[in-house]
Amino acid sequence: MSNLRFEKAVMTNLEESLRRELLRTNRSGAYSASTLVDCNTRKYHGLLVVPVPELDDENHVLLSSFDCTVVQHGAEFNLGLHKYQGNNFSPKGHKYIREFDATQVPTTTYRVGGVILKRETIFRAYEDRLLIRYTLVDAHSATTLRFRPFLAFRSVRQFTHENMTASREYQEVENGIKTCMYAGYPDLYMQFSKKNEFIFHPDWYRGIEYPKEQERGYASNEDLYVPGYFELPIKKGESIVFAASTSAAKTSELKKMFDDELSLRVPRDNFYHCLVTAAHQFHNRKPNDDRYLLAGYPWFKSRARDTFIALPGLTLAIGEQDYFELVMKTAEKGLREFMKGKPLTVKIYEIEQPDVPLWAVWSVQQYVKDAGKDRGYKKYGKLVADIVDYILKDGHPNLRLDDNGLLYSNGRDKAVTWMNSTANGRPVVPRSGYIVEFNALWYNALKFCAAMKADQGDQKGAEKLEKLAAQTKQSFVETFVNDYGYLLDYVDGTNMDWSVRPNMIFAVAFDYSPLSQQQMKSVVDICTRELLTPKGLRSLSPKSGGYNPIYVGPQTQRDYAYHQGTAWPWLGGFYMEACLKLYKRSRLSFIERQMVGYEDEMDYHAIGTISELFDGNPPFHGRGAMAFAMNVAEILRTLKLLEKYSYQK
């Protein structure tokens, strides 16, 4: 692994540096994101991107970028970089970059003649405050730094353009200014750790272009407002700290604030530490102290299914049982409100999806294995029993328990599974009826709940669930197992989906499987032959009709590719768990080799984390969101499983 260090040759080659993105978060929903050379390529990029709940439920870009100019002997050297229409880049500050290192915090070193300037960026935890430390490492004559803030004040889903409505007013505050372009937005405070001069020189920079939006078939250019510039002298060896925030800072404390934040950062010096840092980026603490997991960055919110699938990997796999409990406390509240038909008081989306309660049981099951039965049953035993009882009583509006012991869900008109892409208002993959992973989850939940009841001395309750589980097992095999050695994806009356899809792997990976040993091996073998890639399992086999593995182009084109051959690392996690379950230590080296495919991603797309999905064909490019919680979670959980099986004799 390269330890997230990049030399001048990579940084000055825009084909290489612009494809690499960088994400920083504050664990409360705000983030900072751009490319390694600080040239924004998405409308979602920005130095300070924060939620503004008074306006809506989206994030908003306040400070888009912050250009630094080195001034010596009247000569100006602008270190910024923006892409304008017509493939024009200006002012091409990337040519001054000597190296970039994100091992601890993102650090860029510039060299302009005899001037060496180092910039380090950090996002303060649980505050909407970005800190940038500039250090003049070397200079042979008097040096001045000039800073231009590029302001947007817009939703991440929109653009801003030159207009007469935007306010040009600003107020001086301690070592800086505060300003607000539009009513309803918070003030943006821009302050330094030392005195400076702000020169009011308002202007719009027009036609800034975002190539990632172009690729995705969206509008791609905007205008950004620059109110003026800050100017201050800096001496050799001196450091100054800049803060951008929605609240005022005591500027005499900015240097200490930066040092304190820096001391809390775990260096990303290996694959595991990169993933741990990535896991923490999905944390989201609300002002009322509710805890959530964001499904991904930059556009995902907290989604119920993603939360329950990702929770064990993002917490238990890295020894953070306490955060599992905090998130589960919030999620359980929302789940119980939904099951009782009450309005939600938590900010969790898609909790109405029919498999969500089943994934909640699976998540608790992982906690019990980690924390022990006594603690696990005490904290979540009632939740598990209540969920199973809720399903037994047909409490869910779109989850019916049939006489054969299988769960039926209607997904013909509206997507109900994780394969949820739609086109023209209809599911691209209309999975409906008896859905394979729903029923694998159901069998696993019945057996887990039965075992829990038996451990608690409720023999009658355990026997009742065991009897139903036996019926579910028989029906599962009769319904899904086909003569070709794999499982049908869904069965709805006479409509059977014979596509080879990865959803059958769950029936092998879960602790309780309705399949025989031979059937499990057959499923794993077919997944290995037709679905396995270095980036996880494909969502559809190349041998199946409709295979479309490249996730590019306009929205509709991407919708048709989203689950039709693209590869997903989180599915690979369950595949590797299934391999270890069946073959134990004999598959350790094989799985270790598989992990190399993910380690390669640490310094390529969004550095230090894992993209949402990958093309199903070589070279398996990362696509979609720059960071995806379920992917990071399942890779971490696989590493934990590798450790467990390595010590087994």
C-alpha positions in Angstrom: 0.0 0.0 0.0 1.3 3.5 -0.9 0.4 5.0 2.5 -1.7 7.6 0.7 1.4 9.6 -0.4 1.5 11.0 -3.9 4.5 12.5 -5.7 4.6 15.5 -8.0 4.2 13.3 -11.1 0.8 12.1 -10.0 -0.4 15.5 -8.7 0.5 17.5 -11.8 -1.1 14.9 -14.1 -4.7 16.0 -14.1 -5.9 12.7 -15.6 -4.5 11.0 -12.5 -5.2 13.6 -9.8 -8.7 14.6 -10.8 -10.0 11.1 -10.6 -8.9 10.8 -7.0 -11.3 12.3 -4.5 -10.9 13.2 -0.9 -13.5 13.2 1.9 -13.5 14.6 5.3 -16.5 14.6 7.7 -17.4 15.9 11.1 -19.5 12.9 12.2 -22.5 15.2 12.4 -23.6 15.2 8.8 -21.3 18.0 7.5 -18.4 17.2 5.2 -15.6 18.6 3.0 -14.8 17.0 -0.3 -12.8 17.7 -3.5 -10.1 16.1 -5.6 -6.5 15.8 -4.5 -5.6 19.0 -6.3 -8.6 20.9 -4.8 -10.3 21.2 -8.2 -14.0 20.5 -7.6 -15.4 18.0 -10.2 -18.9 17.4 -8.7 -21.6 19.8 -7.6 -21.4 17.9 -4.3 -17.8 19.0 -3.7 -17.0 21.9 -1.4 -14.7 22.9 1.4 -17.6 23.4 3.9 -20.8 21.5 3.1 -23.3 21.5 6.0 -26.9 20.5 6.7 -29.2 23.5 7.0 -32.3 22.0 8.7 -34.1 25.3 8.7 -34.2 25.1 4.9 -34.6 21.5 4.0 -33.2 18.0 4.5 -30.2 18.4 2.2 -26.6 19.5 2.7 -25.6 22.9 1.4 -22.3 24.1 0.0 -21.3 27.3 1.8 -17.6 27.6 1.0 -16.8 26.0 -2.3 -13.1 26.6 -2.4 -10.4 28.8 -0.9 -7.6 29.9 -3.2 -4.2 30.8 -1.8 -1.8 33.1 -3.7 1.8 33.5 -2.7 3.1 37.0 -3.2 6.8 37.9 -3.4 8.4 41.0 -4.8 5.1 42.0 -6.3 4.9 38.7 -8.2 1.8 36.5 -7.6 1.6 32.7 -7.8 -2.0 31.4 -7.4 -2.1 27.9 -6.0 -5.8 27.4 -6.9 -7.3 25.3 -9.6 -10.7 25.5 -11.3 -12.1 23.9 -14.4 -14.0 26.2 -16.8 -16.0 25.5 -19.9 -14.1 24.4 -22.9 -11.8 22.2 -20.9 -9.9 25.3 -19.6 -8.2 25.1 -16.3 -7.2 28.2 -14.3 -5.1 29.3 -12.5 -3.3 25.9 -12.8 -1.9 26.0 -9.2 -1.4 22.2 -9.3 1.9 22.7 -11.2 3.4 24.0 -7.9 2.5 20.9 -5.9 5.6 19.0 -4.8 3.8 16.2 -2.9 0.5 15.2 -1.2 0.2 13.1 1.9 -3.1 12.0 3.5 -1.7 9.5 5.9 -2.8 11.5 9.0 -4.5 14.6 7.6 -4.5 15.8 4.0 -1.3 17.7 3.5 -0.2 19.4 0.4 3.3 20.8 -0.1 3.8 23.6 -2.7 7.0 24.9 -4.1 7.2 28.3 -5.8 10.8 29.1 -6.5 12.4 29.4 -3.1 9.1 29.3 -1.3 7.9 26.0 0.3 4.4 26.2 1.7 2.6 23.4 3.5 -1.2 23.2 3.8 -2.9 20.8 6.2 -6.7 20.4 6.4 -8.8 19.0 9.2 -12.6 18.9 10.0 -13.3 19.4 13.7 -15.4 16.6 15.1 -19.1 17.3 15.9 -18.7 21.0 14.7 -19.4 22.6 11.4 -15.8 24.0 11.4 -13.1 23.4 8.9 -9.5 24.2 9.8 -6.6 24.8 7.4 -3.1 25.3 8.7 -0.6 27.0 6.4 3.1 26.7 7.3 5.8 28.6 5.5 8.5 25.9 5.5 11.1 28.0 3.6 11.4 31.4 2.0 14.3 33.6 1.1 12.5 37.0 1.2 9.4 38.7 2.5 6.3 36.7 1.7 2.6 37.6 1.7 -0.4 35.2 1.4 -3.6 36.2 -0.3 -6.8 34.1 0.1 -9.9 34.3 -2.1 -13.0 32.5 -0.8 -15.4 31.1 -3.5 -18.9 31.1 -2.1 -21.9 29.1 -3.3 -24.7 29.1 -0.6 -26.8 26.4 -2.3 -28.1 22.9 -2.0 -25.7 20.1 -3.1 -28.4 19.2 -5.7 -28.5 22.7 -7.3 -26.2 25.3 -8.8 -25.7 29.0 -8.2 -25.5 31.6 -10.9 -24.8 35.3 -10.9 -27.8 37.2 -9.6 -28.9 40.4 -8.1 -30.4 38.7 -5.0 -27.2 37.6 -3.5 -26.2 39.8 -0.6 -22.8 41.4 -0.8 -22.9 42.6 2.8 -20.3 41.4 5.3 -19.3 42.2 8.9 -15.9 42.3 10.3 -15.3 39.8 13.2 -12.2 38.9 15.1 -9.4 38.4 12.5 -11.9 37.9 9.7 -15.4 38.4 8.4 -18.8 36.9 8.4 -21.2 36.9 5.5 -24.5 35.4 4.3 -25.5 35.4 0.7 -29.2 34.5 1.1 -31.9 34.7 3.8 -32.4 31.5 5.7 -28.8 30.4 5.6 -26.5 30.6 8.6 -23.6 33.1 8.5 -20.3 31.9 7.2 -17.5 32.9 9.5 -14.0 33.1 7.9 -11.3 33.8 10.5 -7.5 33.5 10.9 -5.3 32.9 13.9 -3.5 36.2 13.2 -4.6 39.7 12.2 -5.1 40.2 8.5 -6.6 42.7 6.0 -9.8 42.0 4.1 -10.1 43.8 0.8 -13.7 44.0 -0.3 -13.6 43.3 -4.1 -16.8 41.5 -5.0 -16.9 39.6 -8.3 -18.5 36.5 -9.8 -16.4 33.8 -11.3 -18.5 32.5 -14.2 -18.7 29.2 -16.0 -17.0 26.9 -13.5 -17.6 23.4 -14.7 -18.0 20.0 -13.0 -17.0 17.1 -15.3 -18.4 14.4 -13.0 -21.9 16.0 -13.5 -21.2 16.1 -17.3 -20.4 12.4 -17.3 -23.7 11.7 -15.4 -25.8 13.6 -18.0 -26.6 16.5 -15.7 -26.2 20.3 -15.9 -22.6 20.9 -15.1 -21.6 24.6 -14.7 -22.2 27.4 -12.2 -21.0 30.8 -11.1 -19.3 31.4 -7.8 -19.2 34.6 -5.8 -15.9 35.9 -4.4 -16.5 38.8 -2.0 -12.9 39.9 -1.9 -9.6 38.6 -0.5 -7.7 38.3 2.8 -4.1 39.3 2.9 -1.4 38.8 5.6 2.3 38.5 5.9 3.9 35.2 6.9 7.5 34.5 8.1 9.7 31.5 7.5 8.7 28.8 10.0 5.5 30.5 10.9 2.1 28.7 10.9 -1.3 30.3 10.6 -4.7 28.6 10.9 -7.8 29.5 8.9 -11.3 28.5 10.1 -14.5 28.4 8.1 -17.5 27.8 10.2 -21.2 28.6 10.9 -20.2 30.0 14.3 -17.5 32.4 15.5 -14.2 31.1 16.8 -11.9 32.5 19.4 -9.0 33.1 17.1 -6.4 32.9 19.8 -7.4 29.2 20.3 -7.3 28.1 16.6 -3.8 26.8 16.7 -4.4 24.7 19.8 -7.8 23.6 18.3 -5.9 22.3 15.2 -3.3 20.5 17.3 -5.9 18.9 19.5 -7.8 17.6 16.5 -4.6 16.4 14.9 -3.7 14.4 18.1 -7.0 12.5 17.8 -6.4 11.3 14.3 -5.2 7.7 13.8 -2.6 7.6 11.0 -3.9 5.8 7.9 -0.7 3.9 7.5 -2.2 0.5 6.5 -5.3 -1.0 5.0 -7.1 -1.6 8.3 -6.5 1.9 9.6 -7.9 3.4 6.4 -11.0 1.3 6.8 -11.4 2.3 10.5 -11.2 6.0 9.6 -13.6 5.4 6.7 -16.0 3.7 9.1 -16.0 6.7 11.4 -16.9 9.0 8.5 -20.4 7.5 8.4 -21.2 8.4 12.0 -23.9 11.0 12.3 -24.7 12.5 15.7 -27.7 14.8 15.9 -28.2 17.7 18.3 -30.6 15.6 20.4 -27.9 13.0 20.7 -29.6 10.5 18.4 -27.0 8.4 16.5 -27.2 7.3 12.9 -25.1 5.8 10.2 -25.2 7.6 6.9 -25.5 5.2 3.9 -22.8 7.0 2.0 -21.3 10.2 0.7 -21.9 12.6 -0.8 -25.7 12.3 -1.4 -27.0 9.4 0.8 -28.9 9.9 4.0 -29.5 7.4 6.8 -31.4 4.4 5.3 -32.9 1.7 7.4 -31.7 -1.4 5.5 -28.2 0.1 5.0 -28.0 0.8 8.7 -28.8 -2.7 9.9 -26.5 -4.3 7.3 -23.6 -1.9 7.9 -23.9 -1.6 11.7 -22.0 -4.8 12.7 -19.0 -4.1 10.4 -18.7 -0.5 11.2 -18.8 -1.0 14.9 -18.4 -4.6 16.2 -15.6 -5.5 13.7 -13.5 -2.7 15.0 -14.2 -3.1 18.7 -16.8 -0.3 19.1 -19.6 -2.1 20.7 -20.7 1.1 22.4 -21.4 2.8 19.1 -23.4 -0.2 17.9 -25.6 0.3 21.0 -26.0 4.0 20.4 -27.1 3.6 16.8 -29.3 0.6 17.6 -31.1 2.7 20.3 -32.1 5.2 17.7 -32.9 2.6 15.0 -34.9 0.5 17.4 -37.0 3.5 18.3 -37.8 4.1 14.7 -38.5 0.4 14.0 -40.9 0.2 16.9 -42.7 3.4 15.9 -43.2 1.9 12.4 -44.4 -1.5 13.7 -46.9 0.3 15.9 -48.1 2.5 13.0 -46.9 5.7 14.7 -45.3 8.7 13.0 -41.5 8.5 12.9 -39.6 10.7 15.3 -36.2 9.6 14.0 -34.5 10.6 10.7 -34.2 7.1 9.2 -35.5 6.6 5.6 -37.0 3.6 3.9 -37.9 1.9 7.2 -41.1 0.7 5.5 -39.2 -1.7 3.3 -40.3 -5.3 4.1 -36.9 -6.8 4.7 -35.8 -4.1 7.2 -37.1 -5.9 10.4 -35.4 -9.1 9.2 -32.1 -7.3 8.7 -32.5 -5.8 12.2 -32.7 -9.4 13.6 -29.5 -10.3 11.6 -27.7 -7.2 13.0 -28.7 -8.2 16.6 -27.5 -11.7 15.9 -24.0 -10.4 15.2 -24.1 -8.3 18.4 -25.0 -11.4 20.4 -22.0 -13.3 19.0 -19.8 -10.4 19.8 -21.1 -9.4 23.3 -22.3 -12.8 24.5 -25.7 -14.2 25.0 -26.4 -12.8 28.4 -25.7 -9.2 27.4 -27.2 -9.6 23.9 -30.5 -11.2 25.0 -30.9 -8.7 27.8 -30.5 -5.7 25.5 -32.2 -6.9 22.4 -34.0 -10.2 23.1 -37.4 -8.5 23.3 -36.8 -6.7 20.1 -36.0 -9.9 18.2 -39.1 -11.6 19.7 -41.3 -8.7 18.9 -40.1 -8.5 15.3 -40.8 -12.2 14.8 -44.2 -11.9 16.4 -45.0 -8.9 14.2 -44.2 -10.9 11.1 -46.1 -13.9 12.4 -49.2 -11.7 12.8 -48.9 -10.2 9.3 -48.3 -6.8 10.9 -46.3 -5.5 7.9 -48.4 -4.0 5.1 -46.2 -5.6 2.4 -45.0 -8.8 4.0 -47.4 -11.8 4.1 -46.6 -15.1 5.8 -48.1 -17.8 3.7 -49.3 -21.3 4.8 -46.1 -22.8 3.4 -44.0 -20.8 5.9 -42.5 -18.5 3.3 -42.8 -14.7 3.2 -44.5 -13.0 0.2 -43.9 -9.4 -0.8 -45.3 -7.4 -3.7 -42.5 -5.7 -5.6 -44.1 -5.5 -9.1 -44.9 -1.8 -9.1 -42.5 -0.5 -6.5 -39.1 -1.8 -5.7 -39.0 -3.4 -2.3 -35.5 -4.9 -2.2 -32.0 -3.5 -2.2 -32.1 -3.8 -6.0 -34.2 -0.6 -6.0 -33.4 1.2 -9.3 -36.4 2.5 -11.2 -37.0 3.8 -14.8 -40.1 5.5 -16.0 -41.6 5.0 -12.5 -41.2 1.2 -12.6 -38.6 -1.1 -11.0 -35.9 -2.1 -13.4 -35.7 -5.4 -11.6 -39.3 -6.1 -10.4 -38.5 -8.7 -7.7 -41.7 -9.8 -6.3 -43.4 -12.7 -4.6 -41.2 -15.2 -2.7 -37.9 -13.3 -2.7 -34.8 -15.4 -2.0 -33.0 -13.3 0.5 -36.2 -12.3 2.3 -36.9 -16.0 3.0 -33.2 -16.8 3.9 -33.4 -13.9 6.4 -36.8 -15.3 7.7 -35.5 -18.8 8.2 -32.4 -17.4 10.0 -34.6 -15.2 12.2 -36.8 -18.1 13.2 -33.9 -20.3 14.1 -32.1 -17.5 16.0 -35.2 -16.6 17.9 -36.0 -20.2 18.7 -32.5 -20.7 20.0 -32.8 -17.6 22.1 -36.1 -18.8 23.6 -34.6 -22.2 24.4 -31.6 -20.5 26.1 -34.1 -18.4 28.2 -36.1 -21.5 29.2 -39.1 -20.9 27.0 -39.2 -24.4 25.6 -42.8 -24.1 24.3 -42.0 -20.9 22.4 -38.8 -22.4 21.0 -40.6 -25.6 19.8 -43.3 -23.5 18.1 -40.7 -21.5 16.1 -38.6 -24.6 15.3 -41.7 -26.3 13.8 -42.4 -23.3 11.6 -38.7 -23.1 10.7 -38.8 -26.7 9.6 -41.7 -25.9 7.3 -40.0 -22.8 6.0 -36.9 -24.9 5.3 -38.8 -27.5 3.2 -40.7 -24.8 1.3 -37.5 -22.8 0.7 -35.8 -25.8 -0.9 -38.8 -26.7 -3.0 -39.3 -23.2 -4.2 -35.9 -21.8 -4.9 -33.5 -24.8 -5.5 -33.3 -25.6 -9.2 -31.8 -28.4 -11.2 -28.8 -26.3 -12.2 -27.4 -26.0 -8.7 -28.3 -22.4 -7.9 -31.3 -20.6 -6.4 -34.1 -18.8 -8.3 -34.0 -15.1 -7.4 -37.7 -14.8 -6.8 -40.9 -16.8 -7.5 -44.3 -15.2 -8.0 -46.9 -17.8 -8.9 -45.8 -19.2 -12.2 -43.3 -16.3 -12.7 -39.8 -17.5 -11.8 -36.6 -15.5 -12.2 -33.9 -17.8 -13.5 -31.3 -15.1 -13.6 -28.1 -15.9 -11.8 -27.9 -13.2 -9.1 -25.9 -12.8 -5.9 -29.0 -12.7 -3.6 -28.8 -16.5 -3.2 -25.4 -16.2 -1.3 -27.3 -15.0 1.8 -28.9 -18.5 2.1 -25.3 -19.9 2.6 -23.7 -17.1 4.6 -26.2 -16.8 7.4 -25.7 -18.8 10.6 -28.8 -20.8 9.9 -29.2 -22.0 6.4 -32.2 -23.9 4.9 -29.8 -25.6 2.4 -27.9 -28.9 2.7 -24.1 -28.9 2.7 -24.1 -29.9 -1.0 -26.6 -27.3 -2.0 -24.6 -24.6 -0.2 -21.4 -25.7 -2.0 -23.2 -25.6 -5.3 -24.4 -22.1 -4.7 -20.9 -20.9 -3.7 -19.4 -22.6 -6.8 -21.8 -20.9 -9.2 -21.2 -17.5 -7.5 -17.5 -18.1 -7.8 -17.7 -19.0 -11.5 -20.2 -16.4 -12.7 -20.4 -13.5 -10.2 -17.1 -13.1 -8.4 -14.9 -10.1 -9.3 -11.9 -8.5 -7.5 -14.5 -5.9 -6.3 -17.2 -8.2 -4.9 -20.1 -10.0 -6.5 -21.7 -9.0 -9.7 -25.4 -8.1 -9.4 -26.1 -10.3 -12.5 -24.2 -13.1 -14.3 -22.7 -12.3 -17.7 -24.5 -15.4 -18.9 -27.9 -14.0 -17.9 -30.1 -11.8 -20.2 -29.8 -8.1 -19.8 -26.2 -8.1 -18.5 -25.1 -4.4 -18.4 -21.9 -4.1 -16.3 -20.7 -0.5 -17.0 -22.3 2.1 -14.8 -21.9 5.3 -16.9 -23.9 7.8 -18.9 -27.2 9.7 -18.2 -29.5 8.8 -15.3 -31.7 6.4 -17.3 -28.7 4.6 -18.8 -27.2 4.2 -15.3 -30.5 3.0 -13.8 -30.6 0.1 -16.3 -27.0 -0.8 -15.3 -27.3 -0.3 -11.6 -28.2 -3.9 -10.7 -27.6 -5.6 -14.0 -24.0 -6.6 -13.7 -22.2 -4.0 -11.6 -20.1 -5.4 -8.8 -20.8 -4.7 -5.1 -18.1 -5.2 -2.3 -20.7 -5.7 0.4 -22.1 -8.7 -1.4 -18.5 -10.0 -1.6 -18.4 -9.8 2.2 -21.3 -12.3 2.5 -19.7 -14.5 -0.2 -16.4 -14.7 1.7 -18.3 -15.5 4.9 -20.0 -18.3 3.1 -16.6 -19.6 1.8 -15.2 -19.6 5.3 -18.3 -21.2 6.7 -18.0 -24.1 4.3 -14.3 -24.5 3.8 -12.8 -23.0 6.9 -9.0 -22.5 6.9 -8.5 -24.0 3.5 -9.9 -20.8 1.9 -8.0 -18.3 4.0 -5.3 -17.6 1.4 -8.0 -17.3 -1.4 -9.9 -14.7 0.7 -6.7 -12.8 1.6 -6.0 -12.5 -2.2 -9.6 -11.2 -2.7 -8.9 -8.5 -0.1 -6.1 -7.2 -2.2 -8.7 -6.0 -4.7 -10.1 -3.7 -2.1 -6.7 -2.6 -0.7 -5.9 -1.3 -4.2 -8.8 1.1 -3.9 -7.3 2.9 -1.0 -5.3 5.3 -3.1 -7.3 5.3 -6.3 -10.9 6.6 -6.3 -11.9 8.3 -3.1 -8.7 7.7 -1.2 -8.9 5.7 2.0 -12.5 4.5 1.5 -14.6 2.4 -0.9 -16.8 3.5 -3.7 -20.5 2.6 -4.0 -20.2 0.1 -6.8 -17.8 -1.0 -9.5 -18.1 -2.0 -13.2 -18.7 -5.7 -13.6 -16.0 -6.0 -16.3 -12.3 -5.2 -16.2 -10.7 -2.9 -15.2 -13.6 -2.7 -12.6 -13.7 1.1 -12.2 -15.3 2.5 -9.1 -18.5 4.4 -9.7 -21.4 6.2 -8.0 -21.0 7.6 -4.5 -17.4 8.2 -3.3 -17.9 6.3 0.0 -20.5 3.6 0.8 -21.1 2.3 4.3 -22.2 -1.2 3.5 -19.0 -1.8 1.4 -16.7 -0.5 4.1 -18.6 -2.5 6.8 -18.5 -5.8 5.0 -14.8 -5.6 4.2 -14.1 -4.8 7.9 -16.3 -7.7 8.9 -14.4 -10.0 6.5 -11.1 -9.0 8.1 -12.5 -9.9 11.5 -13.7 -13.3 10.2 -10.2 -13.9 8.6 -8.7 -13.2 12.0 -11.1 -15.6 13.7 -10.6 -18.5 11.3 -6.8 -17.9 11.3 -6.7 -18.8 15.0 -9.0 -21.8 14.7 -7.3 -25.2 14.6 
